[in-house]
Amino acid sequence: MNICILDIKTTMGTVADFDEVLVPRNGRLIEYATKEMMNMNIGALSFENNYVVMEPSIYTSNFSGVLSPVLTERRGPTKYIFKTAEIDIAETHWPKSFIDASKTTKTTDGALLHFRFDAVKRTKVQTSHWYKMFLPKFFSEKVTKPFRFFPDNSFKHLQNMHDTVFFLIKAVL
């Protein structure tokens, strides 16, 4: 991973999975990160992990669930965006060190939206008491937070998703 980070050709980078999206509370990530990291001591911004489900399911043909993601109280480890010129050793969930030891990581008021198909609490009918007792991390309630995948033009993004799927299906046929 560190070799890949050293090869980044942009001023900022991140280590995020395909099912993870870093979002600020307001605006676009790149503008937010640029502004927040103008402070000379900030080398990276950390985002709290929030598990997300889509209602309706992301697997429906219209993708409308991405317009209003449902967040859960269940959380995972953080992810971050960093100045590529500042990072020394990167780990998956936080920067281990910076080239300049005076640099720090700032915790943001943004969120890491982490799509999880199993993030919603299961009901008593669906599971046994034993399961809940020994595997409590698999149960979470929905929570309300102001985060979304797209800061603006949500329907344009949705149309792009439709067009991409149509193009891929057409290419296969």
C-alpha positions as CSV (number, residue, x, y, z in Angstrom):
1,M,0.0,0.0,0.0
2,N,2.8,2.5,0.9
3,I,4.4,1.9,-2.5
4,C,1.0,2.8,-4.2
5,I,0.8,6.0,-2.1
6,L,4.3,7.1,-3.0
7,D,3.2,6.8,-6.7
8,I,0.1,9.1,-6.3
9,K,0.5,12.1,-8.7
10,T,-2.0,14.4,-7.0
11,T,-1.6,16.7,-4.0
12,M,-4.1,14.7,-2.0
13,G,-4.8,11.0,-1.6
14,T,-6.9,8.6,0.3
15,V,-7.1,4.9,1.1
16,A,-10.7,3.9,0.7
17,D,-12.5,0.8,-0.4
18,F,-14.9,0.6,-3.3
19,D,-17.9,0.6,-0.9
20,E,-16.7,3.7,1.1
21,V,-17.2,7.4,0.4
22,L,-15.7,10.3,2.4
23,V,-18.1,13.2,2.7
24,P,-17.8,16.5,4.5
25,R,-20.9,17.9,6.3
26,N,-21.3,20.5,3.6
27,G,-19.9,20.9,0.1
28,R,-17.4,18.8,-1.8
29,L,-14.6,16.8,-0.4
30,I,-11.7,18.3,-2.3
31,E,-12.7,21.9,-1.4
32,Y,-13.3,20.9,2.2
33,A,-10.0,19.1,2.5
34,T,-8.0,21.9,0.8
35,K,-9.5,24.5,3.2
36,E,-9.0,22.3,6.4
37,M,-5.5,21.4,5.5
38,M,-4.3,24.9,4.8
39,N,-3.2,24.9,8.5
40,M,0.5,24.1,8.2
41,N,0.3,21.5,11.0
42,I,-2.4,19.3,9.4
43,G,-1.2,16.4,7.3
44,A,-4.4,14.4,7.1
45,L,-8.1,14.5,7.9
46,S,-9.8,11.5,9.6
47,F,-13.5,10.6,8.9
48,E,-15.6,8.6,11.3
49,N,-17.0,5.3,9.8
50,N,-20.8,5.2,9.5
51,Y,-22.4,2.0,8.1
52,V,-25.0,2.7,5.5
53,V,-27.8,0.8,3.9
54,M,-29.8,1.8,0.9
55,E,-33.6,1.9,1.0
56,P,-34.7,0.8,-1.5
57,S,-31.9,-1.6,-1.9
58,I,-28.9,-0.6,-4.1
59,Y,-29.6,-3.8,-6.0
60,T,-32.8,-2.5,-7.5
61,S,-32.6,-1.3,-11.1
62,N,-33.3,2.4,-10.3
63,F,-30.5,3.0,-7.7
64,S,-32.8,5.5,-5.9
65,G,-31.5,4.3,-2.5
66,V,-28.3,6.4,-3.0
67,L,-30.3,9.6,-2.8
68,S,-31.0,9.2,0.9
69,P,-28.7,6.7,2.6
70,V,-29.8,5.3,5.9
71,L,-27.0,5.4,8.5
72,T,-26.8,3.1,11.5
73,E,-25.3,3.4,14.9
74,R,-22.9,0.6,14.1
75,R,-19.5,1.9,13.3
76,G,-16.2,0.7,12.1
77,P,-12.6,2.1,11.9
78,T,-11.9,5.5,10.4
79,K,-10.5,6.4,7.0
80,Y,-8.6,9.5,5.9
81,I,-7.6,11.9,3.2
82,F,-4.0,13.2,3.3
83,K,-1.5,15.5,1.7
84,T,0.6,13.3,-0.5
85,A,3.8,15.4,0.1
86,E,3.4,14.9,3.9
87,I,2.7,11.2,4.4
88,D,5.5,9.0,5.4
89,I,3.9,5.7,6.4
90,A,0.3,5.0,5.7
91,E,-1.9,2.4,7.3
92,T,-5.3,1.4,6.2
93,H,-7.3,3.4,8.7
94,W,-4.9,6.2,9.8
95,P,-1.6,7.7,8.8
96,K,1.2,6.1,10.9
97,S,3.7,8.9,10.4
98,F,4.4,12.0,8.4
99,I,7.7,13.1,6.9
100,D,7.6,16.1,9.2
101,A,7.0,14.8,12.7
102,S,5.1,18.1,13.7
103,K,2.2,17.2,11.3
104,T,-1.0,15.8,12.8
105,T,-4.3,14.2,11.8
106,K,-7.4,16.3,12.4
107,T,-10.7,14.6,13.1
108,T,-13.4,16.0,10.9
109,D,-17.1,16.6,11.3
110,G,-17.6,14.7,8.1
111,A,-18.3,11.0,7.6
112,L,-17.1,7.9,5.9
113,L,-20.2,6.4,4.4
114,H,-19.6,2.7,4.3
115,F,-22.1,0.7,2.4
116,R,-23.0,-2.5,4.2
117,F,-25.8,-4.8,3.1
118,D,-26.1,-6.2,6.7
119,A,-26.0,-2.9,8.7
120,V,-29.6,-2.8,9.9
121,K,-30.7,-4.5,13.1
122,R,-32.3,-7.8,12.6
123,T,-35.6,-8.5,14.4
124,K,-36.3,-11.1,17.1
125,V,-38.2,-13.1,14.6
126,Q,-35.2,-13.3,12.3
127,T,-32.7,-14.3,14.9
128,S,-32.4,-16.3,18.1
129,H,-31.5,-15.1,21.6
130,W,-28.2,-17.0,21.3
131,Y,-27.2,-15.2,18.2
132,K,-27.8,-11.8,19.7
133,M,-26.0,-12.7,22.9
134,F,-22.8,-13.9,21.3
135,L,-22.8,-11.6,18.2
136,P,-24.0,-8.2,19.4
137,K,-22.0,-6.2,16.9
138,F,-24.3,-7.4,14.1
139,F,-27.2,-5.4,15.5
140,S,-27.6,-1.7,15.1
141,E,-30.4,0.8,15.0
142,K,-31.0,3.5,12.3
143,V,-29.8,7.0,13.2
144,T,-30.4,10.4,11.6
145,K,-27.3,12.3,10.4
146,P,-27.1,15.0,7.7
147,F,-24.7,13.1,5.4
148,R,-25.4,12.1,1.8
149,F,-23.4,10.8,-1.1
150,F,-23.8,13.7,-3.5
151,P,-23.6,17.4,-2.3
152,D,-25.6,18.6,-5.3
153,N,-27.1,17.5,-8.6
154,S,-28.2,14.1,-7.0
155,F,-30.5,13.3,-9.9
156,K,-27.7,13.9,-12.4
157,H,-25.5,11.4,-10.5
158,L,-28.4,9.0,-10.5
159,Q,-28.8,9.4,-14.3
160,N,-25.0,8.8,-14.7
161,M,-25.4,5.5,-12.8
162,H,-28.3,4.5,-15.1
163,D,-26.3,5.4,-18.2
164,T,-23.3,3.4,-17.0
165,V,-25.3,0.3,-16.3
166,F,-27.1,0.6,-19.6
167,F,-23.8,1.0,-21.4
168,L,-22.3,-2.0,-19.7
169,I,-25.3,-4.2,-20.4
170,K,-25.4,-3.1,-24.0
171,A,-21.6,-3.9,-24.3
172,V,-22.2,-7.4,-23.0
173,L,-25.1,-8.1,-25.4
